[in-house]
Amino acid sequence: MATVDTYSRLKHFDEQYIPFPPFVAAMTAIEANLQMYREAGVATHMLVTGEAGTGKSSLCRWLAHQHPLRVLPERDVIELLVTAIPPAASIASIASTMLEALGDPYASTGTVSQKTHRVITLCRGCGVEMLLFDEAQHLQDRGDTKTHYMVGDWLKHLIDELAVPTVLLGLPRLENVLQVNDQLRRRFSCRRRLAVGQSDTDSIETECLQLFLSLTSLIDIPVLPHPYGAQEMGVRLYYASDGRVAYIKKLLFAALRSALEQDLDAIDAPMLERSFTNEIWWEGVGKLNPFHPDFECRRLDRGGEPFQVASSPGKRRSK
């Protein structure tokens, strides 16, 4: 049965960030760009891509936590302006979202030109030193190539006017937007990818195991991989998460919850098997469950499976 202590321990675990190497590399590079701007006035821009669940939004939250809003008697200081690009984004909707983040009470009113002018004015007035656009793949979700170029051109204008470091974070298809606009692509030539499997020394399965072990160190309940050895557990974790950090954390969170609610002494492989079915894929049973002894040992990326590759929206219709 859940208790106040159970909820407290689950909340503490859920709030933990997983400092896997690509996450740390992107975080360090972004902070270095901010420092370069502060010391030399040079604005360097960056593109950060990754599949769903690889830590892009977590990276934004971590950076925002490190640079929180400061309320001064004369003004609010927003060092990092984090904007989540809305689905099927238009220039007007992006500008409105930025105005909301800047505290404009009339964020939805005005023409595009008026909104853009207010964004620039408020950014300067609030001391914005860096722009972060999360879910930036939504820049591509509306219209055709001409529309994508116009949105990219507006973004380029905004970046040039503010002259502060800018980070675009999104799914890999975000790169398609940059292919349309040469000038925007040139500004985001520095790129980082949030994904396991980039190590020169460790396999992707080993990296998944290391991530899992780093998370288990944050809880006070032992995790017993039996009947699997460490290497095999790494392989099964890879297939259960597709190498995505959020899914490894989701698995352990569900198992931790079950252990706490049932007052168990340890988390084992059968518990991870149930957690996969309950939290990641309800059809993942038997040979389709990475923690089941009869698992097929393949990526679960076919039609209807949890890691099926989604098609890009916004493609032009053939005439």
HUQUI-V282951 format. One record per pair of residues at least 12 apart in sequence whose ideal C-beta (glycine too) atoms are under 10 Angstrom apart, sorted by the first residue. I is the first residue (numbers start at 1). J is the second residue. Records with the same first field share a line. If there is no record, write none. Layout:
# HUQUI-V282951
I->J + J
This chain:
# HUQUI-V282951
1->260 + 261 + 262 + 263
2->257 + 260 + 261
3->260 + 261 + 263
5->260
6->256 + 257 + 259 + 260 + 261 + 263
7->257 + 260
9->219 + 220 + 221 + 256 + 257 + 260
10->219 + 253 + 256 + 257 + 260 + 261
12->218 + 219
13->215 + 218 + 219 + 249 + 252 + 253 + 256 + 257 + 260
14->249 + 250 + 253 + 256
15->61
16->214 + 215 + 218 + 219 + 249
17->55 + 58 + 59 + 61 + 62 + 65 + 245 + 249
18->55 + 58 + 211 + 212 + 214 + 215 + 218 + 245 + 246 + 248 + 249
19->55 + 62 + 211 + 214
20->54 + 55 + 194 + 195 + 196 + 199 + 207 + 208 + 210 + 211 + 214 + 245 + 248
21->196 + 198 + 199 + 202 + 207 + 210 + 211
22->48 + 50 + 54 + 55 + 59 + 192 + 193 + 194 + 195 + 196 + 197 + 198 + 199 + 207 + 245
23->48 + 50 + 54 + 55 + 56 + 58 + 59 + 62 + 192 + 194 + 245
25->192 + 193 + 194 + 198
26->46 + 48 + 49 + 50 + 55 + 56 + 59 + 63 + 167 + 169 + 191 + 192 + 193 + 194
27->48 + 55 + 58 + 59 + 62 + 63 + 66 + 192
28->192
29->44 + 46 + 48 + 167 + 190 + 191 + 192
30->44 + 46 + 48 + 59 + 60 + 62 + 63 + 80 + 130 + 132 + 165 + 167 + 169 + 192
31->63 + 66 + 67 + 130
32->44 + 46 + 165
33->45 + 46 + 130 + 164 + 165 + 166 + 167 + 190
34->63 + 66 + 67 + 79 + 80 + 129 + 130 + 164 + 165 + 167
35->165
36->165
37->129 + 130 + 163 + 164 + 165
38->79 + 129 + 130 + 165
41->163 + 164
42->163 + 165
43->129 + 130 + 131 + 159 + 160 + 162 + 163 + 164 + 165 + 166 + 187
44->165 + 166 + 167 + 187 + 188 + 189 + 190
45->130 + 131 + 159 + 164 + 165 + 166 + 167 + 168 + 184 + 186 + 187 + 188 + 189 + 190
46->132 + 165 + 166 + 167 + 168 + 169 + 187 + 188 + 189 + 190 + 191 + 192
47->136 + 166 + 167 + 168 + 169 + 170 + 174 + 175 + 177 + 178 + 185 + 187 + 188 + 189 + 190 + 191 + 192 + 193
48->60 + 132 + 134 + 136 + 167 + 168 + 169 + 170 + 174 + 188 + 190 + 191 + 192 + 193 + 194
49->136 + 137 + 168 + 169 + 170 + 171 + 172 + 173 + 174 + 175 + 191 + 192 + 193 + 194 + 195
50->169 + 170 + 171 + 172 + 174 + 192 + 193 + 194 + 195 + 244 + 245
51->171 + 172 + 193 + 194 + 195 + 242 + 243 + 244 + 246 + 307 + 309 + 310
52->171 + 242 + 244 + 246 + 247 + 307 + 310
53->194 + 241 + 242 + 243 + 244 + 245 + 246 + 247 + 248 + 249 + 250 + 307
54->171 + 193 + 194 + 195 + 196 + 242 + 243 + 244 + 245 + 246 + 247
55->169 + 194 + 195 + 244 + 245 + 246 + 249
56->132 + 134 + 135 + 136 + 137 + 167 + 169 + 170 + 171 + 194 + 246
57->82 + 84 + 134 + 135 + 169 + 246
58->194 + 245 + 246 + 249
59->132 + 134 + 167 + 169 + 192 + 194
60->80 + 82 + 83 + 84 + 132 + 133 + 134 + 135 + 167 + 169
61->82 + 134
63->79 + 80 + 82 + 130 + 132 + 167
64->78 + 79 + 80 + 81 + 82 + 132
65->80
66->79 + 80
67->79 + 80 + 81 + 82 + 129 + 130
68->80
69->103 + 126
70->126 + 127
72->127
75->125 + 126 + 127
76->102 + 103 + 122 + 125 + 126 + 127
77->125 + 126 + 127 + 128 + 129
78->101 + 102 + 103 + 122 + 123 + 125 + 126 + 127 + 128 + 129 + 130
79->126 + 127 + 128 + 129 + 130 + 164
80->128 + 129 + 130 + 131 + 132 + 164 + 165 + 167
81->98 + 101 + 102 + 119 + 122 + 123 + 126 + 128 + 129 + 130 + 131 + 132 + 133 + 162 + 164 + 166
82->98 + 101 + 130 + 131 + 132 + 133 + 134 + 167 + 169
83->95 + 97 + 98 + 99 + 100 + 101 + 102 + 119 + 131 + 132 + 133 + 134 + 135 + 136
84->97 + 101 + 132 + 133 + 134 + 135 + 136 + 138 + 169
85->97 + 98 + 133 + 134 + 135 + 136 + 137 + 138 + 139 + 140 + 141 + 151 + 155 + 168 + 169 + 170 + 174
86->135 + 138 + 141 + 142
87->135 + 137 + 138 + 141 + 142 + 313
88->138 + 139 + 140 + 141 + 142 + 143 + 313 + 314
89->133 + 135 + 136 + 137 + 138 + 139 + 140 + 141 + 142 + 143 + 151
90->112 + 139 + 142 + 143 + 147 + 150 + 151 + 154
91->112 + 113 + 115 + 116 + 139 + 147 + 150 + 151 + 153 + 154 + 155 + 158
92->108 + 110 + 111 + 112 + 115 + 116 + 154
93->108 + 115 + 138 + 142
94->112 + 115 + 116 + 119 + 133 + 136 + 138 + 139 + 151 + 154 + 155 + 158
95->107 + 108 + 110 + 111 + 112 + 113 + 114 + 115 + 116 + 117 + 118 + 119 + 154 + 158
96->108 + 109 + 110 + 112 + 115 + 119
97->119 + 133
98->115 + 116 + 118 + 119 + 120 + 122 + 123 + 128 + 131 + 133 + 158
99->115 + 116 + 118 + 119 + 122
101->119 + 122 + 126 + 128
102->118 + 119 + 121 + 122 + 123 + 125 + 126 + 128
103->122 + 126
104->118 + 119 + 121 + 122
106->118
107->119
112->154
116->154 + 157 + 158 + 161
117->161
119->131 + 158 + 161 + 162
120->157 + 158 + 161 + 162
123->158 + 161 + 162 + 164
124->161 + 162 + 164
127->164
128->162 + 164
129->162 + 164 + 165
130->162 + 164 + 165 + 166 + 167
131->155 + 158 + 159 + 162 + 164 + 165 + 166 + 167 + 168
132->165 + 166 + 167 + 168 + 169
133->155 + 166 + 167 + 168 + 169 + 170 + 174
134->167 + 168 + 169 + 170
135->168 + 169 + 170 + 171 + 174
136->155 + 167 + 168 + 169 + 170 + 171 + 174 + 177 + 178 + 188
137->168 + 169 + 170 + 171 + 172 + 173 + 174 + 175 + 176 + 177 + 312 + 313 + 314
138->151 + 170 + 171 + 174 + 177 + 313 + 314
139->151 + 152 + 154 + 155 + 168 + 170 + 173 + 174 + 176 + 177 + 178 + 180 + 184 + 314
140->152 + 170 + 171 + 173 + 174 + 175 + 176 + 177 + 178 + 180 + 312 + 313 + 314 + 315
141->173 + 177 + 312 + 313 + 314
142->313 + 314
143->314 + 316
144->180 + 314 + 315 + 316 + 317
145->176 + 177 + 179 + 180 + 181 + 314 + 316
146->180 + 316
147->180 + 314
148->176 + 177 + 178 + 179 + 180 + 181 + 184 + 314
149->177 + 180 + 181 + 182 + 183 + 184
150->180 + 181
151->177 + 180 + 181 + 184
152->177 + 178 + 179 + 180 + 181 + 182 + 183 + 184 + 185 + 187
153->180 + 181 + 183 + 184
154->184
155->168 + 177 + 181 + 184 + 187
156->181 + 183 + 184 + 185 + 186 + 187 + 188
157->183
159->184 + 187 + 188
160->183 + 187
166->187 + 188
167->188 + 190 + 192
168->184 + 187 + 188 + 191
169->192 + 194
171->310 + 312
172->193 + 195 + 312
173->310 + 311 + 312 + 313 + 314
174->188
175->188 + 191
176->312 + 314 + 315
177->314
178->191
194->244 + 245
195->207 + 243 + 244 + 245
196->208 + 210 + 211 + 238 + 241 + 242 + 243 + 244 + 245 + 248
197->238 + 243
202->234
203->231 + 234 + 235 + 238
204->234 + 235 + 238 + 243
205->231 + 232 + 233 + 234 + 235 + 236 + 237 + 238 + 239 + 243
206->230 + 231 + 234 + 235 + 238
207->234 + 237 + 238 + 243 + 245
208->233 + 234 + 235 + 236 + 237 + 238 + 239 + 240 + 241 + 242 + 243 + 244 + 245 + 247 + 248
209->225 + 230 + 231 + 232 + 233 + 234 + 235 + 236 + 237 + 238 + 248
210->234 + 237
211->234 + 237 + 241 + 243 + 245 + 248 + 249 + 252
212->225 + 233 + 234 + 237 + 238 + 240 + 241 + 248 + 249 + 251 + 252 + 272
213->230 + 233 + 234 + 237
214->248
215->245 + 248 + 249 + 251 + 252 + 253 + 256
216->252 + 255 + 256 + 267
218->249 + 252 + 256
219->252 + 253 + 255 + 256 + 259 + 260 + 267
220->256
221->255 + 256 + 259 + 260 + 264 + 265 + 266 + 267
222->259 + 265 + 266 + 267 + 268
223->252 + 255 + 256 + 259 + 266 + 267 + 268 + 269 + 271 + 272
224->265 + 266 + 267 + 268 + 269 + 271
225->237 + 267 + 268 + 269 + 272 + 291
226->266 + 268 + 269 + 270
227->268 + 269 + 270 + 293
228->269 + 272 + 291 + 293
232->269 + 297
233->269 + 272 + 290 + 291
235->290 + 295 + 297
236->269 + 272 + 273 + 276 + 289 + 290 + 291 + 292 + 295 + 297
237->251 + 252 + 272 + 290 + 291
238->290 + 297 + 299
239->276 + 289 + 290 + 291 + 295 + 296 + 297 + 298 + 299 + 300 + 307
240->272 + 273 + 275 + 276 + 280 + 281 + 284 + 289 + 290 + 291 + 295 + 300 + 306 + 307
241->276 + 280 + 290 + 300 + 306 + 307
242->280 + 299 + 300 + 301 + 305 + 306 + 307
243->299 + 307
244->306 + 307
247->276 + 279 + 280 + 306 + 307
250->275 + 276 + 279 + 280
251->267 + 271 + 272 + 273 + 275 + 276 + 278 + 279 + 280 + 290 + 291
252->267 + 272 + 275
253->275 + 279
254->267 + 271 + 272 + 274 + 275 + 276 + 277 + 278 + 279 + 280
255->267 + 268 + 269 + 270 + 271 + 272 + 273 + 274 + 275 + 276 + 278 + 279
256->271 + 275
257->275 + 278 + 279
258->271 + 272 + 274 + 275 + 278
259->271
268->291
269->291 + 292 + 293
270->291 + 292
271->291
272->289 + 290 + 291
273->285 + 286 + 289 + 290 + 291 + 292 + 293 + 295
274->289 + 291
275->291
276->288 + 289 + 290 + 291 + 292 + 300 + 306
277->289 + 291 + 292
280->300 + 306 + 307
281->300 + 304 + 305 + 306 + 307
282->306
283->300 + 304 + 305 + 306
284->300 + 305 + 306
288->300 + 305 + 306
